[in-house]
Amino acid sequence: MKKRKNYMRSVNVGIKGQIVIPKEVREMFDIQPGDDLILMADSKRGIAIQKANILSGLADAIFAGKGKEALPNEDQKDLNKFADIIKKNLNDKGQGHL
């Protein structure tokens, strides 16, 4: 079975603010029950959801001085702040603000 590269579909927000990630997207990104996801929101850029282990790897790269390789247009100070927030959210499973 060929793995999809793109997907688009509308989803409904339930009474409790929940959405269901469609099966095709869960398969595309290998999202399994119990996986931790990070939700990032920016009032101008929108909402993004990423698997926590992917962002943890990005934070590790930033702390190792390789953040500019992944995000060349970002200021190192902003990258470090972003990496700190990722790690805090992964450790605390709390609410973070950029």
Order of alpha helices (4+ residues) and beta strands (2+ residues): alpha-beta-beta-alpha-alpha-alpha
